[in-house]
C-alpha cells in the first residue's frame, strides 16, 4: 500500500538520483502536460514522452540499476493506504464486458 507525499510543489523538474527511488516508484497524477522529457545535464540529448490521456506517470529504478530509470505512462497504480481492497474501487480500473476491447498508446521521441 502506498502513501502520498508532495514531490513537485508547482515545479516542473525532478532531479534524478539513485536515492530518489529508495522507497519505491514515483507515481505522478494530475499532470498539466501531455508530454514529459528526460534530459541530460551534460548534453542537449534527451527523450520526450507523449503521455496524453494517461492518468498516471510512473518513474522508477530497480535497486542498484543505476544509471537506468524507467518512465512509464500508467492506467492505474498500487493501492493507497486507505484503499477498500475492492477492485471496482481501484483508481484507473477499466471494466470491459465480454467481447469489448480497450487500447491506449504512447510515444517517445529521441532528440
N, C-alpha and C positions, 0 to 999 in steps of 0.2 A: 504494500500500500504506500502511496506517495503523499507527501505533504507539499504545499505550495510555498514558495519563497519568492519575493521580488528579485528580479535579476537586472532588467534593463533600465528601470526608473526613467523612462522617457528618453533614453539614449538609443542610438541605432548601431552600436558596435559592441561586440563581445570579444575581448582579447582572449585568445585560446592559450591554454596552458595545461599540462598533464594533470595538475591537481584540480582543475575545474570539474572533472568528471569523477572525482573520488567517491562521491555519494551515489551517483548513478547518472543516467541520461538527463539532459536538459530538455524539457518539453515546453515549447512556446505556443501560446494561443492568442487569438485576437490580434494577429499581426496586421499592421496597417498597409502593408505592401504585398503584392503578389510575387515579389522577387526577393531573394536573399543572395548574397555574394560571399564567397570565401576568397580573401585577397592575401597575397604575400606582402609582408612588410619589407621584403628585400628586393622586390621587382614589381613590374606592372602586370604580372600574370595573375590569373585567378579563374574562378568558376562562378557562373551566375546561374542560379536555380529558379525556374519558373514554378512556383508553388501555388498559383492562383487556384482558389476553390478548395484547397485542403484546409481543414480546421486546425491542424496542429503541425508543428515542425519539431522533429526530434533531432538532437545533436548529441552524439555520444562517442566515446572511445573506450575500447577494451583496456583493461589494466595492462600496463607495460607494452602497449601497442604504439606508442609514440614513434614517429610523428604522424600517425594516421588518425583521422577523425571521420565519422560518418554523419552525413547530413541527409535526413530523410523526411519527406512530407508524410504525415501520419493521418489516418482517418480517426483513430482512437488512441487510447493510452492506458497505462496501468490504473487500477482503481485508486481513487482518492482515499484518504484516511477515514472519511465519513461515508464511504460507499455502502449501499444497501446490500450488495452482493447479488442483486438481481440483474441478470444480463440485460434485460429490457430497459433498465435504468442507466446503463453504462453510456457515457458520452461517446458519440461517434458511431454507435452501432447502426448498421444499415440492415433493415429487415427485408428479406426477399421472399416472395411467395413462390411456390413450385412453378418452374418454367421461366421465372424472371431472371434477369441478369443485371449486373452493375459494373460499370467500367469507369476508371478515372486515370488520368495521366499527368505526368510532369515532364519537364525538360531541363537540360543543362547545357550551357554554352561555355566553351573554353575561350579565354582571351589572353 
